């Protein structure tokens, strides 16, 4: 039921999977973080047309399940579309998964996994 | 028998009847409470979904503005700063922390954004030109991220509430459709068994009474017979002392009495 406070106590970072512009902008806002030298894990992934889906899925997996310090995962909607099955089957509360619009792809509420759930619940 | 349906395995005694009645009452109270809880949560849930809808729309607008300001930066700096920014990101300035809110016994975590002062990874970005635009862009994006954080809290609350409401509703339904009918069935069963026992007991008592009546009647008859016999003897003795002439007549009397 209510998640124990240990599940989100030290989740203090945001993570991004997005195209270059979105990532740059969000990094400028100051969300970028690189962990201490031994593993040097970044909390962002830049995706372009050359990045294959496996890499995106791996980053998604890393941000959602492996790392315990991420509270919110931002993902561009058009990238979420590429790994839609993973995004749709993701139901955990932490980290919160948020689909954000990108510069080239305007926001489409119809595709958002959460909004779709909202719509289904209210039978629209 | 009514016990043939779904019921609990209990012995049909008055004690377990009392227990079952208590249990039924408890189940009904629990059902009412849970139903109320579910309603309170659903109310909250609807409010949150409405706010999510609004926030998502707002996010669309805010992100558009932010993207535009980034375009301004690219134009002013005269080149792509993406690579430089990605490489110089070291430590997060913008972080979130979680706090809790209690809704009908459910803890809903909410994110709260805060900026750590003192570290600035992008001090050199836009040093040559376009520094002002970079600054503006950072502010715009910081505001956008705040909106995103707000939305993320709502969404987390949504996910958790959704789950909790499902659990609560499942409990409500379980009590309503399984536990209460079962307990009622058990009570019915116990009642019918007790009635049956009562009837048996009554019948047995009646039998015993009949037997006793028969026995007492027989005993009475015996006693009377004995008494009669005693009287007869006395009479006989008297008759013997007085004389044996009336024996026949006495015998006739005795016949009449019996």
Contacts between the chains, C-beta under 8 A, distances in Angstrom:
chain1	res1	chain2	res2	distance
A	1	B	106	6.8
A	1	B	163	7.4
A	1	B	164	5.7
A	1	B	167	6.4
A	2	B	106	5.4
A	2	B	107	3.9
A	2	B	108	7.8
A	2	B	160	7.0
A	2	B	164	7.4
A	3	B	107	7.6
A	3	B	109	7.0
A	3	B	160	7.0
A	5	B	100	7.2
A	5	B	107	7.9
A	8	B	98	4.8
A	8	B	109	5.5
A	9	B	98	7.1
A	11	B	96	7.4
A	11	B	98	6.6
A	12	B	92	7.8
A	12	B	95	4.5
A	12	B	96	5.8
A	12	B	97	6.0
A	13	B	92	5.5
A	13	B	95	6.3
A	13	B	96	7.5
A	14	B	92	7.6
A	14	B	94	7.2
A	14	B	95	7.8
A	14	B	96	6.6
A	14	B	145	7.1
A	14	B	148	7.9
A	14	B	149	7.7
A	20	B	80	7.9
A	20	B	82	4.7
A	21	B	67	6.4
A	21	B	70	5.8
A	21	B	82	7.3
A	22	B	67	7.7
A	23	B	82	7.3
A	23	B	86	6.9
A	24	B	70	6.5
A	24	B	81	6.5
A	24	B	82	4.3
A	24	B	85	5.0
A	24	B	86	7.1
A	25	B	66	5.6
A	25	B	67	6.9
A	25	B	69	8.0
A	25	B	70	4.7
A	25	B	137	6.9
A	25	B	141	4.7
A	25	B	144	7.6
A	26	B	141	6.2
A	26	B	145	6.5
A	27	B	85	5.0
A	27	B	86	6.5
A	27	B	89	5.0
A	27	B	122	7.9
A	28	B	70	7.7
A	28	B	85	6.2
A	28	B	122	6.4
A	28	B	125	7.6
A	28	B	134	7.1
A	28	B	137	5.8
A	28	B	138	4.7
A	28	B	141	5.3
A	29	B	94	5.6
A	29	B	138	6.1
A	29	B	141	3.6
A	29	B	142	4.5
A	29	B	144	7.1
A	29	B	145	4.8
A	30	B	92	6.5
A	30	B	93	3.2
A	30	B	94	4.0
A	30	B	115	6.6
A	30	B	121	7.5
A	30	B	138	7.4
A	30	B	142	6.9
A	31	B	92	5.6
A	31	B	93	7.8
A	31	B	94	4.8
A	31	B	95	8.0
A	31	B	145	6.4
A	32	B	85	7.8
A	32	B	86	7.6
A	32	B	89	2.8
A	32	B	90	7.4
A	32	B	91	8.0
A	32	B	92	6.3
A	32	B	121	6.7
A	33	B	89	7.2
A	33	B	90	7.6
A	33	B	91	5.9
A	33	B	92	3.8
A	34	B	89	6.5
A	34	B	90	5.5
A	34	B	91	7.4
A	42	B	89	7.5
A	43	B	92	7.5
A	44	B	86	7.4
A	44	B	89	7.4
A	46	B	82	7.7
A	46	B	86	6.7
A	71	B	96	4.8
A	71	B	98	6.7
A	71	B	111	6.0
A	71	B	152	7.5
A	72	B	96	6.4
A	72	B	111	6.6
A	72	B	148	7.1
A	72	B	149	6.5
A	72	B	152	4.3
A	74	B	148	6.4
A	91	B	159	6.7
A	92	B	159	7.6
A	93	B	109	7.6
A	93	B	156	5.2
A	93	B	159	4.6
A	93	B	160	5.0
A	93	B	163	7.8
A	94	B	109	7.8
A	94	B	156	7.1
A	96	B	111	7.4
A	96	B	152	4.0
A	96	B	153	7.6
A	96	B	155	5.2
A	96	B	156	4.6
A	96	B	159	7.6
A	97	B	155	7.7
A	98	B	148	6.0
A	98	B	151	6.2
A	98	B	152	5.3
A	98	B	155	6.5
A	100	B	59	6.7
A	100	B	63	5.9
A	100	B	148	6.6
A	101	B	59	7.4
A	101	B	60	5.5
A	101	B	63	4.9
A	101	B	64	7.2
A	102	B	63	7.9
A	102	B	67	7.5
A	103	B	67	4.0
A	103	B	70	7.6
A	103	B	71	7.6
A	106	B	60	7.2
A	106	B	64	7.8
A	107	B	56	7.4
A	107	B	59	7.2
A	107	B	60	3.9
A	107	B	63	7.3
A	109	B	53	8.0
A	109	B	56	6.1
A	109	B	57	7.8
A	112	B	56	6.9
A	114	B	52	6.9
A	114	B	155	5.6
A	114	B	158	6.6
A	114	B	159	7.8
A	115	B	52	7.3
A	115	B	53	7.2
A	115	B	56	6.3
A	117	B	162	7.4
A	118	B	49	4.8
A	118	B	52	6.5
A	118	B	53	7.0
A	118	B	158	7.6
A	121	B	49	7.4
A	121	B	162	7.5
A	122	B	49	7.3
